[in-house]
Amino acid sequence: MSEVHVLDHPLIAHKLTQMRDKNTSSADFRRLLKEISLLMSYEVTRDFETKTVAIETPVCPGEFPRLKNDFFTIVPILRAGLGLVDGLLELLPEAHVGHIGLARDERTHEPVEYYYKMPPGVENSLIILVDPMLATGGSAVDAINNLKARGCKNIRMVNLVAAPEGIKVMQEQHPDVDIYVASIDEYLNDAAYIVPGLGDAGDRIFGTI
């Protein structure tokens, strides 16, 4: 079973409260989302393996740690996932960025992939899949299905806010994918919005309310 990591840092909680406020502007919402994603990235990368390398400092030679694997791919689920990318890139500027876009067919209710663009060899990289909200879990499950179908195995899910229902679906469908969240909220309402949540993250990021 996958692990759920709740990153309850006081700065994350403070900034998330500001994002929940319905009076927060799109500009401030985007800024806060970038700041939280940067703070979250410290925990998402905490267990990255290192190796010892020999270098020479201005004072003397020595052996010091360096990341063992430097092939990372940040993959936002379009469109709201784009809001988390800049903060992660602040900490991991060498990371690649892929994109995946999914929509529901109104007739069949099945997911339809309308965009998929990844760096060459992505199946060998550690993938950090990002989306501000984990509500029903449907989009996350579909995105991971599509990544795995192309040979990707090492995947982590990063969300700002999650509903218990979405976490349950994710753990049932992808028990090998750990989940990192800033908050687990109470439940989903009848319209599949997270309660208390923060509304439609995509609309609030891009000012399309």
C-alpha positions as CSV (number, residue, x, y, z in Angstrom):
1,M,0.0,0.0,0.0
2,S,1.3,3.5,-0.9
3,E,2.1,6.0,1.8
4,V,0.3,9.3,2.3
5,H,2.7,12.1,3.4
6,V,0.9,15.0,5.0
7,L,3.2,18.0,5.0
8,D,2.0,19.9,8.0
9,H,4.6,22.6,8.1
10,P,3.3,25.8,9.7
11,L,4.3,28.0,6.7
12,I,2.5,25.6,4.4
13,A,-0.6,25.7,6.6
14,H,-0.5,29.5,6.8
15,K,-0.2,30.0,3.1
16,L,-2.9,27.4,2.4
17,T,-5.3,29.3,4.6
18,Q,-4.6,32.4,2.5
19,M,-5.4,30.3,-0.7
20,R,-8.6,29.0,0.8
21,D,-9.9,32.6,1.3
22,K,-12.4,33.4,-1.5
23,N,-11.2,37.0,-1.5
24,T,-7.6,36.0,-2.5
25,S,-6.8,37.3,-6.0
26,S,-5.6,35.1,-8.8
27,A,-2.2,36.8,-8.7
28,D,-1.9,36.1,-5.0
29,F,-3.3,32.6,-5.4
30,R,-0.6,31.8,-8.1
31,R,2.2,33.2,-5.9
32,L,1.1,31.3,-2.8
33,L,0.8,28.0,-4.9
34,K,4.3,28.5,-6.1
35,E,5.6,29.2,-2.6
36,I,3.8,26.1,-1.1
37,S,5.0,23.8,-4.0
38,L,8.6,25.0,-3.2
39,L,8.2,24.2,0.5
40,M,6.6,20.8,-0.3
41,S,9.4,19.9,-2.7
42,Y,11.8,19.6,0.3
43,E,9.7,16.7,1.6
44,V,9.0,15.1,-1.8
45,T,12.8,14.9,-2.4
46,R,13.8,14.0,1.2
47,D,14.6,10.3,0.5
48,F,16.5,10.9,-2.8
49,E,19.6,8.7,-2.9
50,T,23.1,10.3,-3.0
51,K,26.5,9.0,-4.0
52,T,30.0,10.2,-2.9
53,V,32.1,12.1,-5.5
54,A,35.6,13.5,-5.3
55,I,35.9,17.2,-5.8
56,E,38.3,19.9,-4.9
57,T,37.1,22.9,-2.8
58,P,39.1,26.1,-2.8
59,V,40.8,24.8,0.4
60,C,41.4,21.1,-0.2
61,P,40.2,18.0,-2.1
62,G,37.5,15.8,-0.5
63,E,34.6,13.4,-1.1
64,F,31.1,14.8,-0.8
65,P,27.5,13.7,-1.5
66,R,25.8,14.3,-4.9
67,L,22.4,13.1,-6.1
68,K,22.7,9.5,-7.4
69,N,20.0,10.0,-10.0
70,D,19.5,13.4,-11.6
71,F,16.8,12.4,-14.2
72,F,13.6,13.9,-12.8
73,T,10.5,14.7,-14.7
74,I,7.8,17.0,-13.3
75,V,4.5,16.2,-15.0
76,P,1.5,18.6,-14.4
77,I,-2.0,17.3,-15.2
78,L,-3.3,20.1,-17.4
79,R,-4.4,22.6,-16.7
80,A,-4.3,23.3,-13.0
81,G,-1.2,21.2,-12.5
82,L,0.8,24.0,-14.2
83,G,0.5,26.1,-11.1
84,L,2.8,23.7,-9.1
85,V,5.6,23.5,-11.7
86,D,7.5,26.7,-11.0
87,G,8.0,26.0,-7.3
88,L,9.4,22.5,-8.0
89,L,11.7,23.9,-10.7
90,E,13.0,26.4,-8.2
91,L,14.4,23.6,-6.2
92,L,15.1,21.2,-9.1
93,P,16.1,23.5,-12.0
94,E,17.7,20.5,-13.8
95,A,14.4,18.7,-13.9
96,H,12.6,18.0,-17.2
97,V,8.9,18.9,-17.6
98,G,6.4,16.7,-19.3
99,H,2.7,17.5,-19.8
100,I,-0.4,15.3,-19.9
101,G,-3.9,16.4,-20.7
102,L,-7.0,14.4,-20.1
103,A,-10.7,15.1,-20.7
104,R,-13.9,13.0,-20.2
105,D,-15.8,12.0,-23.2
106,E,-19.3,13.3,-22.5
107,R,-20.9,10.3,-24.2
108,T,-18.8,7.4,-22.9
109,H,-17.5,9.1,-19.7
110,E,-14.2,7.5,-20.5
111,P,-10.9,9.5,-20.2
112,V,-9.6,10.9,-23.5
113,E,-6.0,11.9,-23.7
114,Y,-5.8,15.1,-25.7
115,Y,-2.1,15.9,-25.0
116,Y,1.0,13.9,-24.1
117,K,4.5,15.3,-24.4
118,M,7.4,13.8,-22.4
119,P,11.2,14.0,-22.6
120,P,13.0,11.1,-24.3
121,G,13.6,8.2,-22.0
122,V,11.0,9.4,-19.5
123,E,10.3,5.7,-18.5
124,N,13.7,5.8,-16.8
125,S,13.2,8.9,-14.8
126,L,11.5,9.6,-11.5
127,I,8.2,11.2,-12.3
128,I,6.7,13.8,-10.0
129,L,3.0,14.0,-11.1
130,V,1.4,17.3,-9.9
131,D,-2.2,18.5,-9.6
132,P,-3.5,20.9,-6.9
133,M,-6.6,18.9,-6.1
134,L,-7.1,15.2,-5.5
135,A,-10.9,15.0,-5.4
136,T,-12.4,11.9,-6.9
137,G,-9.0,10.6,-7.9
138,G,-10.2,10.0,-11.5
139,S,-7.8,12.3,-13.3
140,A,-4.8,11.1,-11.2
141,V,-5.6,7.4,-11.8
142,D,-6.1,8.0,-15.5
143,A,-2.8,10.0,-15.8
144,I,-0.9,7.3,-14.0
145,N,-2.5,4.6,-16.2
146,N,-1.3,6.4,-19.3
147,L,2.2,6.9,-17.9
148,K,2.5,3.2,-16.8
149,A,1.2,2.1,-20.2
150,R,4.3,3.8,-21.7
151,G,6.7,2.0,-19.3
152,C,6.9,4.6,-16.5
153,K,7.3,2.9,-13.1
154,N,8.8,5.4,-10.6
155,I,6.0,7.9,-9.9
156,R,5.1,10.2,-7.0
157,M,1.9,12.1,-6.7
158,V,1.9,15.7,-5.3
159,N,-1.3,17.5,-4.4
160,L,-2.1,20.6,-2.5
161,V,-5.5,19.4,-1.0
162,A,-6.9,15.9,-1.1
163,A,-10.3,14.3,-0.2
164,P,-10.3,11.0,1.6
165,E,-12.3,9.6,-1.3
166,G,-9.6,10.4,-3.8
167,I,-6.9,9.0,-1.6
168,K,-8.8,5.7,-1.3
169,V,-9.3,5.4,-5.0
170,M,-5.6,6.2,-5.7
171,Q,-4.4,3.6,-3.2
172,E,-6.7,1.0,-4.6
173,Q,-5.8,1.6,-8.2
174,H,-2.1,2.5,-7.8
175,P,-0.8,1.1,-4.4
176,D,2.8,1.7,-5.6
177,V,2.4,5.5,-5.9
178,D,3.1,7.6,-2.8
179,I,1.0,10.7,-2.3
180,Y,2.3,14.0,-0.9
181,V,-0.3,16.5,0.3
182,A,-0.5,19.8,2.2
183,S,-3.9,18.9,3.7
184,I,-6.4,16.1,3.8
185,D,-9.8,17.8,3.9
186,E,-13.1,16.4,5.1
187,Y,-15.1,15.0,2.1
188,L,-16.5,15.5,-1.4
189,N,-19.8,17.2,-1.8
190,D,-22.5,16.3,-4.3
191,A,-20.7,18.3,-7.0
192,A,-17.4,16.5,-6.4
193,Y,-15.8,19.6,-4.8
194,I,-13.5,19.1,-1.9
195,V,-14.9,20.4,1.4
196,P,-13.8,22.9,2.8
197,G,-11.4,23.0,-0.2
198,L,-10.5,26.1,-2.0
199,G,-12.8,26.0,-5.0
200,D,-11.8,25.2,-8.6
201,A,-8.0,25.5,-8.5
202,G,-7.7,26.0,-12.3
203,D,-10.2,28.8,-12.4
204,R,-8.6,30.5,-9.4
205,I,-5.0,30.1,-10.9
206,F,-6.0,31.5,-14.3
207,G,-8.8,33.9,-13.3
208,T,-11.5,32.2,-15.3
209,I,-14.1,32.1,-12.6
